Amino acid sequence: MQYDKTPNRILIFHIGHLGDTLMIFPTLRALQENFPKASFASLSDKMFGEGSVLGASLFNGLNFFNEIITFPKSRG
């Protein structure tokens, strides 16, 4: 039996918001080009009590992430 090493699902774990997401955009694009059949999910923190922009929101309308998962984070 031969094992296909091409991933079906890729989870991108990313902590950060707007500026950090802009910095990893080229890497994400390369992943998409190299694994065109994979579905992508984003896992990142969501700060409470701040007016910060969720980094994954930059991808709205680009059809990059199939799923966006956040976990709560506070400064305390």
C-alpha distances in whole Angstrom, upper triangle without the diagonal:
4,7,10,13,15,17,18,21,24,26,29,32,35,38,41,43,44,45,42,40,41,40,37,37,35,32,31,32,30,27,27,27,24,22,24,22,22,24,27,29,32,33,37,40,43,46,49,52,52,52,49,47,43,41,38,41,41,38,40,40,37,34,32,31,30,31,34,34,38,39,43,44,48,50,51
4,6,9,12,14,16,19,21,24,27,29,32,36,39,40,42,42,39,37,38,37,33,33,32,29,28,29,26,24,24,24,21,19,21,19,19,22,24,27,30,31,34,38,41,44,47,50,50,50,47,44,41,38,36,39,38,35,37,37,34,31,29,29,28,30,32,33,36,37,41,42,46,48,50
4,6,9,11,13,16,17,20,23,25,29,32,35,37,38,38,35,33,35,34,30,30,29,26,25,26,23,20,21,21,18,16,18,16,16,19,21,23,26,27,31,34,37,40,43,47,46,46,43,40,37,35,32,35,35,32,34,34,31,29,26,26,25,26,29,29,32,33,37,39,42,44,46
4,6,8,10,13,15,18,21,24,27,30,33,34,35,36,33,30,32,31,27,27,26,23,22,22,20,17,18,18,15,13,15,13,13,16,18,21,24,25,29,32,35,38,41,45,44,44,40,38,34,32,29,32,32,29,31,31,28,25,23,23,22,24,26,27,30,32,36,37,41,43,45
4,6,9,12,13,16,18,21,24,27,30,31,32,33,29,27,29,28,24,24,23,20,19,20,17,14,16,16,12,11,14,13,12,15,16,19,21,23,26,29,32,36,39,42,41,41,38,35,32,29,27,30,30,27,29,29,26,24,21,21,21,22,24,25,28,30,33,34,38,40,42
4,7,9,10,14,16,19,22,26,28,29,30,30,27,25,26,26,22,21,20,18,16,17,15,12,12,13,10,7,10,9,8,12,13,16,19,21,24,28,30,34,37,40,39,39,35,33,29,27,24,27,27,24,26,26,23,20,18,18,18,19,22,23,26,28,32,33,37,39,41
4,6,7,10,13,16,19,23,25,26,27,28,25,23,24,24,20,20,19,16,15,16,14,11,11,13,10,7,10,8,6,9,10,13,15,17,21,24,27,30,33,37,36,35,32,30,26,24,21,24,24,21,23,24,21,18,16,15,15,16,18,19,22,24,28,29,33,35,37
4,7,10,13,16,19,23,25,26,27,28,26,23,25,25,21,21,21,18,16,16,16,12,12,14,12,8,10,7,4,6,9,11,15,17,20,24,26,30,32,36,35,35,32,29,25,24,20,23,23,20,22,22,19,16,14,13,12,14,17,18,21,23,27,29,33,35,37
4,7,10,13,16,19,22,23,24,25,23,20,22,22,19,18,19,16,14,15,15,11,11,14,13,9,11,9,5,5,6,8,11,13,17,20,23,26,29,32,31,31,28,26,22,20,17,20,21,18,19,20,18,15,12,11,10,11,13,14,17,20,23,25,29,32,34
4,6,10,13,16,19,20,21,22,19,17,19,19,15,15,16,13,11,13,13,9,10,13,12,9,11,10,7,6,5,6,9,11,14,18,20,24,27,30,29,29,26,23,20,17,15,18,18,16,18,19,17,15,11,10,10,10,12,13,16,18,22,23,27,29,31
4,6,9,13,15,17,19,20,17,15,18,18,14,15,16,13,11,14,14,11,12,15,15,12,14,14,10,9,6,5,6,7,10,14,17,20,23,26,25,26,23,20,17,15,13,16,17,15,17,19,17,15,12,9,10,9,10,10,12,14,18,19,23,25,27
4,6,10,12,14,15,16,13,11,14,14,11,12,13,11,9,12,13,10,11,15,15,13,15,16,12,11,7,6,5,6,8,12,15,18,21,24,23,23,20,18,14,12,10,14,14,13,16,18,16,15,11,9,11,10,10,10,12,14,17,18,21,23,25
4,7,10,12,15,16,12,11,15,14,11,13,15,13,11,15,16,13,15,18,18,17,19,19,16,14,11,9,6,5,6,9,13,15,19,22,21,22,18,17,13,12,11,15,16,15,18,20,19,18,14,12,14,12,10,10,10,11,14,14,18,20,22
4,6,9,11,12,9,8,12,11,9,11,14,12,11,15,16,14,16,19,19,19,20,21,18,16,13,11,7,6,5,8,11,13,17,20,18,19,15,14,11,9,9,13,13,14,16,19,18,18,15,13,15,14,11,11,10,11,13,13,16,17,20
4,7,10,11,8,9,12,12,11,14,16,15,14,18,19,18,20,23,23,23,24,25,22,20,16,14,10,8,5,6,9,10,14,17,15,16,13,12,10,9,10,14,14,15,18,21,20,21,18,16,18,16,13,12,10,10,11,10,13,14,17
4,7,8,5,7,10,10,10,13,16,15,15,18,20,19,20,23,24,24,25,26,23,21,18,15,12,10,7,7,9,9,13,15,13,13,10,9,8,7,9,12,12,14,17,20,19,20,18,16,19,17,14,13,11,12,12,11,13,13,17
4,6,6,6,9,10,11,12,16,16,15,18,20,20,20,23,25,25,25,27,24,22,18,16,12,12,9,8,8,9,13,14,11,11,7,6,5,4,8,9,10,12,14,18,17,19,17,16,19,17,13,14,12,13,13,12,14,15,18
4,6,5,6,9,10,11,14,15,15,17,19,20,20,23,25,25,25,27,25,22,19,17,14,14,12,12,12,12,15,16,13,12,8,6,7,5,8,9,8,11,13,16,16,18,16,16,19,18,15,16,15,16,17,16,17,18,21
4,5,5,7,9,10,13,14,15,16,19,20,20,23,24,25,26,28,26,24,20,19,16,16,14,14,14,15,18,19,15,14,11,10,10,8,11,12,10,13,16,19,18,20,18,18,22,21,18,19,17,19,19,18,19,19,22
4,5,5,7,9,12,12,12,15,17,17,19,21,22,23,24,26,23,22,18,17,14,14,11,12,13,14,18,19,16,16,12,11,10,8,10,13,11,13,16,19,18,20,17,17,20,19,16,17,16,17,18,16,18,18,22
4,5,5,6,10,10,10,12,14,15,15,18,20,20,21,23,20,19,15,14,11,12,10,12,13,15,18,20,17,16,13,10,9,5,7,10,8,10,13,16,14,16,13,13,17,16,14,15,14,16,18,17,19,20,24
4,6,5,8,10,10,11,14,15,16,18,20,21,21,24,22,21,17,17,14,16,14,16,17,18,21,23,19,18,14,12,12,8,10,11,8,10,14,16,14,16,14,15,19,19,17,18,18,20,21,21,22,23,26
4,6,7,9,10,12,13,14,16,18,19,20,21,24,22,21,18,18,15,16,15,17,18,19,23,24,21,20,17,15,14,11,12,14,12,13,17,19,17,19,16,17,21,20,18,20,19,21,22,21,23,23,27
4,6,5,6,9,10,11,13,15,16,17,18,20,18,18,15,15,12,14,13,16,18,19,23,25,22,22,18,16,14,10,11,14,12,12,16,18,15,17,13,14,18,18,16,17,18,20,22,21,23,24,27
4,5,5,6,9,10,11,12,14,15,16,19,17,17,14,14,13,15,15,17,19,21,24,26,23,22,18,16,14,10,10,12,10,10,13,15,12,14,11,12,16,17,16,18,18,21,23,23,25,26,30
4,5,5,6,9,10,11,12,14,15,18,17,17,15,16,15,18,18,21,22,24,28,30,27,26,22,19,18,14,14,16,13,13,16,17,14,16,13,15,18,19,19,21,22,24,26,26,29,29,33
4,5,5,6,9,10,11,12,14,17,15,16,13,14,13,16,16,19,22,24,27,30,27,26,23,20,18,15,14,17,15,14,17,19,15,16,13,14,17,18,17,19,20,23,25,25,28,28,32
4,5,5,6,9,10,11,12,14,12,12,10,11,11,13,14,18,20,22,26,28,26,25,21,19,16,13,11,14,12,11,14,15,12,12,9,10,13,14,14,16,18,21,23,24,27,28,31
4,5,5,6,9,10,10,13,13,13,11,14,14,17,18,21,23,25,29,31,29,27,24,21,19,15,14,16,13,11,15,15,11,12,9,11,14,16,17,19,21,24,27,27,30,31,34
4,5,5,6,8,10,13,13,14,13,15,15,18,20,23,25,28,31,34,31,30,27,24,22,18,17,19,17,15,18,18,15,15,12,14,17,18,19,21,23,26,29,29,32,33,36
4,5,5,6,8,11,9,11,9,12,13,16,18,21,24,27,30,33,31,30,26,23,21,17,16,18,17,15,18,18,15,14,10,12,14,16,17,19,21,23,26,27,30,32,35
4,6,5,5,8,8,9,8,12,13,16,18,22,24,27,30,33,31,30,26,23,21,17,15,17,16,13,16,15,12,11,8,10,12,14,16,18,21,24,27,28,31,33,36
4,6,6,9,10,12,12,15,17,20,22,26,28,31,34,36,34,33,29,26,24,21,19,20,18,16,18,18,14,13,11,14,15,18,20,22,25,28,31,32,35,36,39
4,6,9,9,12,12,16,17,20,23,26,29,32,35,38,36,35,31,28,26,22,20,23,21,18,21,21,17,16,13,15,17,19,21,23,25,28,31,32,35,37,40
4,6,6,9,10,13,15,18,21,25,27,31,34,37,35,34,31,28,25,22,19,22,21,18,20,20,16,14,12,13,14,16,18,20,23,26,30,31,34,36,39
4,6,8,10,14,16,20,22,26,28,31,34,37,35,34,31,28,25,22,19,21,20,17,18,17,14,12,10,12,13,16,18,21,24,27,30,32,35,37,40
4,7,10,13,16,20,23,26,28,32,34,38,36,35,32,29,26,23,20,22,22,18,19,19,16,13,12,12,12,15,18,20,24,27,30,32,36,38,40
4,6,10,13,16,19,23,25,29,31,35,33,33,29,26,23,21,18,20,20,17,18,18,15,13,10,10,10,12,15,17,20,23,27,29,32,35,37
4,7,10,13,17,20,22,26,28,31,30,30,27,24,20,18,15,17,18,14,15,16,14,10,8,7,6,8,11,14,17,20,24,26,29,32,34
4,7,10,13,17,19,22,25,28,27,26,23,20,17,15,12,14,15,12,14,14,12,10,7,5,6,7,9,11,14,17,21,22,26,28,31
4,7,10,13,15,19,21,25,24,24,21,18,14,13,10,13,14,12,13,15,13,11,9,5,6,5,6,7,10,13,17,19,23,25,27
4,6,10,12,16,18,22,20,20,17,15,11,10,7,10,12,10,12,15,14,12,10,7,8,6,5,6,8,11,14,16,19,22,24
4,7,10,13,16,20,19,19,16,15,11,10,9,12,14,13,15,18,17,16,13,10,12,9,6,5,6,8,11,13,16,19,21
4,7,10,13,16,15,16,13,12,8,8,8,11,13,13,15,19,18,18,15,12,14,11,8,7,5,6,9,10,13,15,18
4,6,10,13,12,14,11,11,8,9,10,13,15,16,17,21,21,21,18,16,17,14,11,9,5,5,6,6,9,12,14
4,6,10,9,10,9,9,7,9,10,11,14,16,16,20,21,21,19,17,18,15,11,10,6,6,5,6,8,11,14
4,7,6,8,7,9,9,11,13,14,16,18,19,23,24,24,23,20,22,19,15,13,10,9,6,5,6,8,11
4,6,8,9,11,11,14,16,16,19,21,21,25,26,26,25,23,24,21,17,15,11,10,7,6,6,8,10
4,7,9,12,13,16,18,18,20,23,23,26,28,29,28,26,27,24,20,19,15,14,11,10,8,9,11
4,5,9,11,14,16,16,18,21,21,24,26,27,26,24,26,23,19,18,15,15,12,11,9,10,13
4,7,9,12,15,14,15,19,18,22,23,25,24,23,25,23,19,19,16,16,14,13,13,13,16
4,6,9,12,11,13,16,16,20,21,22,21,20,22,20,17,17,14,15,13,12,12,13,16
4,6,9,7,9,12,12,16,17,19,18,17,19,17,14,15,13,14,14,14,15,16,19
4,6,6,8,10,11,15,15,16,15,14,16,14,10,11,9,11,12,12,14,16,19
4,5,6,8,10,14,13,15,13,12,15,14,10,12,11,13,14,14,16,18,21
4,5,6,8,11,11,11,10,8,11,10,7,9,10,13,15,16,18,20,23
4,5,5,9,10,11,11,10,13,12,9,12,12,15,16,17,19,21,25
4,6,9,9,11,10,11,14,14,12,14,15,18,19,20,22,23,27
4,6,5,7,6,7,10,11,10,13,15,18,20,21,24,26,29
4,6,7,8,9,11,11,10,14,15,19,21,22,25,27,30
4,6,8,10,11,13,13,17,19,22,24,26,28,30,34
4,5,8,10,13,13,17,19,23,25,26,29,31,34
4,6,7,10,11,15,18,22,24,26,29,31,34
4,7,9,10,14,16,20,23,24,27,30,32
4,5,7,10,13,17,20,21,25,27,30
4,7,10,14,17,20,23,26,29,31
4,6,10,13,17,19,23,26,28
4,7,10,13,16,19,22,24
4,7,10,13,17,20,22
4,7,9,13,16,18
4,7,10,13,15
4,7,10,12
4,7,9
4,5
4
